[in-house]
Amino acid sequence: MTNPTPSPVPTLRDVAQAAGVHTATASRALNPKTRQQISAETARRVMRAAQALGYQPNSVARSLKTSRSATVGLVIPDLTNPLFPPIVRGVESVLESDGYNVWIVNTDNDEERERAKIESLRSRQVEGLIVATARLDHPLLRQLHEQGVAMVLINRQVPDLPIPAVTGDDATGVAAAVGHLAELGHTRIAHLSGPLGTSTGRVRAQAFRHAVRDHGLADDPALVIECARWSEEDGAAALRELLARTTGFTAVVAGNDLIALGCYDVFAESGLSCPGDISVIGFNDMPFLDKLRPPLTTVAVPHHELGAEAARMLLDRIDDPGRPARSVLLPVTLVVRGSTAPPPGHHHEAADATASPPPAHPGNATAPST
């Protein structure tokens, strides 16, 4: 009697037959979530058989059978912003090891596009969403929450909505930035804030006002300008406006690194020296900041860990939808590089030491954020 000819597209039954196990055992071996229920040797045998046959699990059939798609949606506001790739990698590292795939959508900070993209994700039966686009007033998130969608916010928080969130410790980071400038002798420090319709923009702006007061520095509303977007162009426009309004400041705390890069553009066109005339501090520690001239002092946020923690929180939410929402703050670090120095005409020993050239590996020159 001849062996049965395998189907043109290999099935789970073909894999089980080739490995000499029951179909249910083969199914458990091929699912990362259930693999530990069988012996390692059996799991290896099944996976070798699946590879040899070119078997691909039918995720659509499995999701119909189990009501689980093993996919998650990741909603990003701007994929060109360098802070998001490490967040995406952190999310994927956790979800993939748990057998999940990630659908990534980019909203371009557009509310209609965001709604359409999230509807598209939900039509694909994603089991949950990780959202990095949240605004303080966000009707769509409220609606999704009321519909029971499993969600975690990343780098954002929304007041009055019990949605789990993971962010960097923005307030401590801004306090460290202002403290560093105060130690150098700066007394009039400006803040180019991010959009105040986001929790990140608002928290950092409030932390800036608190920090200048704590150091007994000028708390002058004229020294704070809101950027409409977290972008280099908006940072440049804000600094131009500030320079047209007043020249009585010697340092800038930027809402993020892109806004700080906009300041560099204005220095170039205005003939101003950084840090000779104006010191600048960014926020995020994007890649390549140490290659700028001067290298940018900034607050480092652990973006990979933000993504990983958000993914862990979402898996917890999917497994236990009733668990209380919690917010996680991850520690941040002030990274001192060459864009900060004492203000013009100011000299003291500590300041002179800080103003020395940045070390060969400026990324390692860290001061604790406390």
One Martini backbone bead per residue (centre of mass of N, CA, C, O) as a GRO file, in nm:
protein
  370
    1MET     BB    1   0.097   0.037   0.022
    2THR     BB    2   0.064   0.362  -0.023
    3ASN     BB    3   0.135   0.662   0.054
    4PRO     BB    4   0.001   0.943   0.121
    5THR     BB    5  -0.047   1.227  -0.042
    6PRO     BB    6   0.034   1.523   0.008
    7SER     BB    7  -0.070   1.813   0.016
    8PRO     BB    8   0.015   2.086  -0.153
    9VAL     BB    9  -0.071   2.206   0.124
   10PRO     BB   10   0.042   2.182   0.417
   11THR     BB   11  -0.070   2.033   0.708
   12LEU     BB   12  -0.101   1.956   1.031
   13ARG     BB   13  -0.134   1.654   0.974
   14ASP     BB   14   0.131   1.620   0.817
   15VAL     BB   15   0.316   1.698   1.049
   16ALA     BB   16   0.226   1.487   1.254
   17GLN     BB   17   0.297   1.243   1.077
   18ALA     BB   18   0.603   1.310   1.037
   19ALA     BB   19   0.646   1.318   1.368
   20GLY     BB   20   0.461   1.106   1.524
   21VAL     BB   21   0.192   1.270   1.610
   22HIS     BB   22  -0.051   1.432   1.730
   23THR     BB   23  -0.222   1.703   1.628
   24ALA     BB   24  -0.236   1.849   1.905
   25THR     BB   25   0.070   1.840   1.953
   26ALA     BB   26   0.154   2.001   1.705
   27SER     BB   27   0.001   2.255   1.782
   28ARG     BB   28   0.154   2.311   2.049
   29ALA     BB   29   0.445   2.325   1.922
   30LEU     BB   30   0.364   2.581   1.719
   31ASN     BB   31   0.291   2.731   1.993
   32PRO     BB   32   0.445   2.941   2.210
   33LYS     BB   33   0.218   2.923   2.442
   34THR     BB   34   0.222   2.573   2.442
   35ARG     BB   35   0.506   2.435   2.421
   36GLN     BB   36   0.561   2.371   2.739
   37GLN     BB   37   0.353   2.115   2.743
   38ILE     BB   38   0.595   1.981   2.602
   39SER     BB   39   0.855   1.835   2.497
   40ALA     BB   40   1.141   1.943   2.357
   41GLU     BB   41   1.181   1.708   2.158
   42THR     BB   42   0.900   1.716   2.027
   43ALA     BB   43   0.906   2.008   1.936
   44ARG     BB   44   1.150   1.976   1.747
   45ARG     BB   45   1.028   1.761   1.560
   46VAL     BB   46   0.791   1.930   1.460
   47MET     BB   47   0.954   2.174   1.351
   48ARG     BB   48   1.116   2.012   1.146
   49ALA     BB   49   0.873   1.909   0.985
   50ALA     BB   50   0.756   2.186   0.910
   51GLN     BB   51   1.006   2.281   0.756
   52ALA     BB   52   1.027   2.051   0.547
   53LEU     BB   53   0.721   2.109   0.437
   54GLY     BB   54   0.636   2.420   0.456
   55TYR     BB   55   0.471   2.507   0.701
   56GLN     BB   56   0.177   2.720   0.751
   57PRO     BB   57  -0.002   2.877   0.957
   58ASN     BB   58  -0.353   2.933   0.995
   59SER     BB   59  -0.451   3.219   1.138
   60VAL     BB   60  -0.744   3.248   1.052
   61ALA     BB   61  -0.849   2.977   1.147
   62ARG     BB   62  -0.753   3.008   1.439
   63SER     BB   63  -0.917   3.267   1.505
   64LEU     BB   64  -1.195   3.139   1.458
   65LYS     BB   65  -1.157   2.915   1.678
   66THR     BB   66  -1.033   3.121   1.923
   67SER     BB   67  -1.068   3.442   1.895
   68ARG     BB   68  -0.753   3.466   1.808
   69SER     BB   69  -0.490   3.653   1.632
   70ALA     BB   70  -0.204   3.738   1.742
   71THR     BB   71  -0.258   4.060   1.731
   72VAL     BB   72  -0.120   4.399   1.720
   73GLY     BB   73  -0.161   4.746   1.756
   74LEU     BB   74   0.049   5.026   1.637
   75VAL     BB   75   0.025   5.376   1.721
   76ILE     BB   76   0.178   5.628   1.524
   77PRO     BB   77   0.243   5.968   1.458
   78ASP     BB   78   0.575   5.954   1.358
   79LEU     BB   79   0.806   5.775   1.175
   80THR     BB   80   1.033   6.012   1.146
   81ASN     BB   81   1.074   5.988   1.443
   82PRO     BB   82   1.354   5.862   1.615
   83LEU     BB   83   1.198   5.754   1.881
   84PHE     BB   84   1.025   5.504   1.757
   85PRO     BB   85   1.200   5.257   1.674
   86PRO     BB   86   1.278   5.161   1.968
   87ILE     BB   87   0.986   5.115   2.054
   88VAL     BB   88   0.915   4.903   1.841
   89ARG     BB   89   1.134   4.699   1.925
   90GLY     BB   90   1.027   4.657   2.213
   91VAL     BB   91   0.752   4.549   2.138
   92GLU     BB   92   0.844   4.310   1.957
   93SER     BB   93   1.023   4.152   2.157
   94VAL     BB   94   0.777   4.065   2.334
   95LEU     BB   95   0.552   3.968   2.137
   96GLU     BB   96   0.709   3.755   1.970
   97SER     BB   97   0.781   3.572   2.221
   98ASP     BB   98   0.444   3.537   2.245
   99GLY     BB   99   0.322   3.503   1.935
  100TYR     BB  100   0.313   3.793   1.816
  101ASN     BB  101   0.192   4.039   1.601
  102VAL     BB  102   0.266   4.360   1.434
  103TRP     BB  103   0.076   4.644   1.363
  104ILE     BB  104   0.172   4.937   1.183
  105VAL     BB  105   0.071   5.279   1.230
  106ASN     BB  106   0.042   5.605   1.066
  107THR     BB  107  -0.104   5.936   1.139
  108ASP     BB  108   0.024   6.228   1.117
  109ASN     BB  109  -0.153   6.377   1.337
  110ASP     BB  110  -0.438   6.266   1.224
  111GLU     BB  111  -0.759   6.208   1.316
  112GLU     BB  112  -0.882   6.069   1.064
  113ARG     BB  113  -0.652   5.873   1.013
  114GLU     BB  114  -0.663   5.735   1.285
  115ARG     BB  115  -0.947   5.622   1.265
  116ALA     BB  116  -0.901   5.454   1.007
  117LYS     BB  117  -0.664   5.280   1.115
  118ILE     BB  118  -0.812   5.156   1.359
  119GLU     BB  119  -1.039   5.025   1.198
  120SER     BB  120  -0.848   4.845   1.035
  121LEU     BB  121  -0.734   4.688   1.276
  122ARG     BB  122  -1.010   4.581   1.383
  123SER     BB  123  -1.080   4.421   1.117
  124ARG     BB  124  -0.817   4.229   1.200
  125GLN     BB  125  -0.850   4.139   1.502
  126VAL     BB  126  -0.716   4.277   1.717
  127GLU     BB  127  -0.638   4.241   2.069
  128GLY     BB  128  -0.480   4.525   2.062
  129LEU     BB  129  -0.346   4.851   2.178
  130ILE     BB  130  -0.077   5.075   2.097
  131VAL     BB  131  -0.058   5.424   2.202
  132ALA     BB  132   0.122   5.737   2.076
  133THR     BB  133  -0.119   5.979   2.012
  134ALA     BB  134  -0.216   6.112   2.261
  135ARG     BB  135  -0.454   6.329   2.376
  136LEU     BB  136  -0.616   6.490   2.617
  137ASP     BB  137  -0.835   6.522   2.386
  138HIS     BB  138  -0.986   6.186   2.315
  139PRO     BB  139  -1.261   6.048   2.192
  140LEU     BB  140  -1.165   5.777   2.068
  141LEU     BB  141  -1.049   5.653   2.328
  142ARG     BB  142  -1.309   5.657   2.486
  143GLN     BB  143  -1.467   5.476   2.294
  144LEU     BB  144  -1.280   5.227   2.306
  145HIS     BB  145  -1.298   5.188   2.611
  146GLU     BB  146  -1.613   5.146   2.617
  147GLN     BB  147  -1.571   4.885   2.416
  148GLY     BB  148  -1.318   4.714   2.548
  149VAL     BB  149  -1.043   4.788   2.452
  150ALA     BB  150  -0.726   4.691   2.452
  151MET     BB  151  -0.497   4.924   2.619
  152VAL     BB  152  -0.190   5.122   2.565
  153LEU     BB  153   0.007   5.383   2.666
  154ILE     BB  154   0.273   5.576   2.502
  155ASN     BB  155   0.418   5.866   2.608
  156ARG     BB  156   0.122   5.886   2.740
  157GLN     BB  157  -0.166   6.064   2.881
  158VAL     BB  158  -0.512   6.037   3.009
  159PRO     BB  159  -0.738   6.193   3.161
  160ASP     BB  160  -1.009   6.011   3.304
  161LEU     BB  161  -0.864   5.740   3.191
  162PRO     BB  162  -0.834   5.388   3.255
  163ILE     BB  163  -0.531   5.369   3.108
  164PRO     BB  164  -0.261   5.226   3.051
  165ALA     BB  165   0.080   5.359   3.121
  166VAL     BB  166   0.399   5.455   2.958
  167THR     BB  167   0.667   5.661   3.090
  168GLY     BB  168   0.867   5.902   3.135
  169ASP     BB  169   1.030   6.110   3.374
  170ASP     BB  170   0.976   6.423   3.294
  171ALA     BB  171   1.000   6.601   3.549
  172THR     BB  172   1.286   6.508   3.630
  173GLY     BB  173   1.427   6.584   3.366
  174VAL     BB  174   1.369   6.889   3.372
  175ALA     BB  175   1.496   6.945   3.649
  176ALA     BB  176   1.782   6.859   3.560
  177ALA     BB  177   1.817   7.070   3.338
  178VAL     BB  178   1.777   7.324   3.511
  179GLY     BB  179   1.992   7.258   3.725
  180HIS     BB  180   2.234   7.262   3.534
  181LEU     BB  181   2.201   7.561   3.444
  182ALA     BB  182   2.212   7.688   3.726
  183GLU     BB  183   2.500   7.588   3.796
  184LEU     BB  184   2.625   7.757   3.551
  185GLY     BB  185   2.448   8.056   3.587
  186HIS     BB  186   2.165   8.062   3.494
  187THR     BB  187   1.861   8.287   3.502
  188ARG     BB  188   1.755   8.291   3.190
  189ILE     BB  189   1.516   8.056   3.090
  190ALA     BB  190   1.395   7.885   2.821
  191HIS     BB  191   1.079   7.743   2.672
  192LEU     BB  192   1.019   7.492   2.422
  193SER     BB  193   0.733   7.354   2.379
  194GLY     BB  194   0.521   7.133   2.336
  195PRO     BB  195   0.223   7.031   2.288
  196LEU     BB  196  -0.044   7.109   2.518
  197GLY     BB  197  -0.233   6.859   2.405
  198THR     BB  198  -0.015   6.698   2.554
  199SER     BB  199   0.116   6.545   2.822
  200THR     BB  200   0.414   6.596   2.762
  201GLY     BB  201   0.400   6.901   2.718
  202ARG     BB  202   0.267   6.974   2.990
  203VAL     BB  203   0.457   6.840   3.195
  204ARG     BB  204   0.718   6.987   3.101
  205ALA     BB  205   0.613   7.278   3.142
  206GLN     BB  206   0.546   7.254   3.444
  207ALA     BB  207   0.828   7.161   3.535
  208PHE     BB  208   0.972   7.417   3.449
  209ARG     BB  209   0.829   7.619   3.636
  210HIS     BB  210   0.905   7.477   3.898
  211ALA     BB  211   1.218   7.478   3.862
  212VAL     BB  212   1.269   7.785   3.849
  213ARG     BB  213   1.150   7.842   4.125
  214ASP     BB  214   1.330   7.651   4.297
  215HIS     BB  215   1.593   7.837   4.190
  216GLY     BB  216   1.511   8.147   4.174
  217LEU     BB  217   1.413   8.213   3.892
  218ALA     BB  218   1.286   8.332   3.611
  219ASP     BB  219   0.918   8.350   3.581
  220ASP     BB  220   0.866   8.407   3.247
  221PRO     BB  221   0.622   8.388   3.011
  222ALA     BB  222   0.803   8.505   2.769
  223LEU     BB  223   0.997   8.226   2.791
  224VAL     BB  224   0.734   8.076   2.673
  225ILE     BB  225   0.689   7.842   2.396
  226GLU     BB  226   0.469   7.696   2.175
  227CYS     BB  227   0.461   7.411   1.988
  228ALA     BB  228   0.264   7.256   1.753
  229ARG     BB  229   0.513   7.062   1.711
  230TRP     BB  230   0.758   6.791   1.715
  231SER     BB  231   0.969   7.001   1.549
  232GLU     BB  232   1.215   7.163   1.385
  233GLU     BB  233   1.046   7.391   1.260
  234ASP     BB  234   0.905   7.478   1.528
  235GLY     BB  235   1.161   7.541   1.685
  236ALA     BB  236   1.262   7.765   1.500
  237ALA     BB  237   1.013   7.951   1.515
  238ALA     BB  238   1.021   7.991   1.825
  239LEU     BB  239   1.305   8.120   1.843
  240ARG     BB  240   1.252   8.358   1.662
  241GLU     BB  241   1.029   8.477   1.837
  242LEU     BB  242   1.202   8.511   2.093
  243LEU     BB  243   1.422   8.699   1.966
  244ALA     BB  244   1.216   8.923   1.884
  245ARG     BB  245   1.116   8.972   2.183
  246THR     BB  246   1.397   8.861   2.325
  247THR     BB  247   1.750   8.863   2.467
  248GLY     BB  248   1.718   8.778   2.793
  249PHE     BB  249   1.868   8.493   2.725
  250THR     BB  250   2.098   8.186   2.778
  251ALA     BB  251   1.871   7.950   2.766
  252VAL     BB  252   1.741   7.619   2.650
  253VAL     BB  253   1.448   7.423   2.693
  254ALA     BB  254   1.350   7.159   2.515
  255GLY     BB  255   1.090   6.942   2.454
  256ASN     BB  256   1.289   6.827   2.229
  257ASP     BB  257   1.524   6.741   1.998
  258LEU     BB  258   1.391   6.868   1.747
  259ILE     BB  259   1.360   7.149   1.868
  260ALA     BB  260   1.664   7.182   1.917
  261LEU     BB  261   1.746   7.166   1.616
  262GLY     BB  262   1.604   7.430   1.542
  263CYS     BB  263   1.802   7.607   1.698
  264TYR     BB  264   2.050   7.548   1.527
  265ASP     BB  265   1.941   7.684   1.272
  266VAL     BB  266   1.925   7.972   1.398
  267PHE     BB  267   2.217   8.008   1.473
  268ALA     BB  268   2.325   7.996   1.183
  269GLU     BB  269   2.149   8.248   1.074
  270SER     BB  270   2.238   8.454   1.333
  271GLY     BB  271   2.537   8.410   1.454
  272LEU     BB  272   2.514   8.218   1.688
  273SER     BB  273   2.644   8.072   1.981
  274CYS     BB  274   2.698   7.722   2.070
  275PRO     BB  275   2.726   7.805   2.406
  276GLY     BB  276   2.824   8.105   2.417
  277ASP     BB  277   2.529   8.243   2.404
  278ILE     BB  278   2.356   7.960   2.390
  279SER     BB  279   2.203   7.716   2.561
  280VAL     BB  280   2.114   7.356   2.509
  281ILE     BB  281   1.827   7.135   2.575
  282GLY     BB  282   1.698   6.828   2.540
  283PHE     BB  283   1.466   6.539   2.460
  284ASN     BB  284   1.557   6.162   2.453
  285ASP     BB  285   1.814   6.072   2.293
  286MET     BB  286   1.879   6.052   2.011
  287PRO     BB  287   2.035   5.966   1.756
  288PHE     BB  288   2.345   6.148   1.684
  289LEU     BB  289   2.392   6.389   1.892
  290ASP     BB  290   2.711   6.349   1.918
  291LYS     BB  291   2.753   6.467   1.606
  292LEU     BB  292   2.709   6.734   1.670
  293ARG     BB  293   2.757   7.103   1.645
  294PRO     BB  294   2.722   7.066   1.921
  295PRO     BB  295   2.674   6.839   2.131
  296LEU     BB  296   2.377   6.728   2.283
  297THR     BB  297   2.215   6.808   2.550
  298THR     BB  298   2.018   6.558   2.736
  299VAL     BB  299   1.734   6.348   2.790
  300ALA     BB  300   1.724   6.018   2.868
  301VAL     BB  301   1.517   5.768   2.721
  302PRO     BB  302   1.393   5.432   2.749
  303HIS     BB  303   1.251   5.327   2.467
  304HIS     BB  304   1.269   5.021   2.457
  305GLU     BB  305   1.140   4.986   2.742
  306LEU     BB  306   0.876   5.120   2.682
  307GLY     BB  307   0.784   4.910   2.473
  308ALA     BB  308   0.812   4.655   2.648
  309GLU     BB  309   0.621   4.744   2.878
  310ALA     BB  310   0.370   4.788   2.705
  311ALA     BB  311   0.350   4.495   2.609
  312ARG     BB  312   0.320   4.365   2.887
  313MET     BB  313   0.062   4.521   2.966
  314LEU     BB  314  -0.113   4.415   2.732
  315LEU     BB  315  -0.098   4.114   2.798
  316ASP     BB  316  -0.231   4.146   3.073
  317ARG     BB  317  -0.496   4.266   2.959
  318ILE     BB  318  -0.575   4.026   2.781
  319ASP     BB  319  -0.574   3.809   3.017
  320ASP     BB  320  -0.694   4.066   3.220
  321PRO     BB  321  -0.939   4.294   3.173
  322GLY     BB  322  -0.995   4.365   3.499
  323ARG     BB  323  -0.748   4.502   3.550
  324PRO     BB  324  -0.603   4.754   3.683
  325ALA     BB  325  -0.491   5.047   3.601
  326ARG     BB  326  -0.150   5.140   3.520
  327SER     BB  327   0.132   5.344   3.586
  328VAL     BB  328   0.455   5.398   3.427
  329LEU     BB  329   0.776   5.511   3.539
  330LEU     BB  330   1.072   5.587   3.381
  331PRO     BB  331   1.388   5.645   3.406
  332VAL     BB  332   1.603   5.924   3.372
  333THR     BB  333   1.884   6.101   3.194
  334LEU     BB  334   2.145   6.317   3.208
  335VAL     BB  335   2.324   6.428   2.911
  336VAL     BB  336   2.639   6.567   2.897
  337ARG     BB  337   2.747   6.806   2.670
  338GLY     BB  338   2.836   7.083   2.441
  339SER     BB  339   2.554   7.281   2.469
  340THR     BB  340   2.673   7.350   2.761
  341ALA     BB  341   2.731   7.661   2.946
  342PRO     BB  342   2.819   7.928   3.059
  343PRO     BB  343   2.744   8.231   3.056
  344PRO     BB  344   2.827   8.517   2.950
  345GLY     BB  345   3.074   8.627   3.181
  346HIS     BB  346   3.079   8.355   3.343
  347HIS     BB  347   3.265   8.258   3.650
  348HIS     BB  348   3.349   7.930   3.773
  349GLU     BB  349   3.480   7.641   3.859
  350ALA     BB  350   3.249   7.450   3.791
  351ALA     BB  351   3.189   7.573   3.516
  352ASP     BB  352   3.465   7.529   3.385
  353ALA     BB  353   3.449   7.222   3.402
  354THR     BB  354   3.188   7.188   3.228
  355ALA     BB  355   3.314   7.350   2.967
  356SER     BB  356   3.462   7.134   2.881
  357PRO     BB  357   3.524   6.916   2.670
  358PRO     BB  358   3.391   6.657   2.548
  359PRO     BB  359   3.404   6.346   2.553
  360ALA     BB  360   3.471   6.090   2.340
  361HIS     BB  361   3.206   5.954   2.494
  362PRO     BB  362   2.929   6.128   2.551
  363GLY     BB  363   2.713   5.905   2.617
  364ASN     BB  364   2.869   5.841   2.904
  365ALA     BB  365   2.799   6.135   3.016
  366THR     BB  366   2.645   6.093   3.314
  367ALA     BB  367   2.373   6.218   3.508
  368PRO     BB  368   2.172   6.205   3.741
  369SER     BB  369   1.816   6.285   3.776
  370THR     BB  370   1.800   6.370   4.091
   0.00000   0.00000   0.00000
